Amino acid sequence: MANIAINQKVRTPLGEGYVQGQFSVLDPITEALVSKGIAVRLPINEVTQPHLKDSSCLTSHAVLSGVWVFQESELT
């Protein structure tokens, strides 16, 4: 998927949501890129609720909507 923009509607493996921005994790010592992805806000529903404790979820205590990180290749 090329040219991902903030607030762009995308389809993820957990349903449709909106891009919140790029997400990256740097090693604090070497500052090398460890991981990168796209943060997507999804509504909390019967599909997403069981995934709140996944390591890809940034908002494990969310009630109405949560943010998950996906690889760009997972988005359409």
Residue, then its C-alpha position, 0 to 999 in steps of 0.5 A: m500500500a503506497n502513500i499512507a496518510i493520517n486519517q486514511k481509512v484502511r482494512t486490517p486483519l481486525g477490521e476497518g480503521y483509521v491510520q494514526g501515523q507511523f510507529s517505530v521502535l528504536d534500540p535505546i543504546t544503539e538507536a538502531l531501528v528495531s521494529k516499524g509499522i503503521a498505527v491504526r485506530l479500530p473500534i472496540n467490538e466482538v472482533t477487536q476486544p479479544h486482541l486488546k492484550d496482544s503485543s501489537c495493541l498500544t491501548s490495552h485498557a481501551v473501551l470505545s476504540g483502540v490503537w494497534v500496530f500493523q505491518e504495511s503489508e497487512l493493510t489494504 
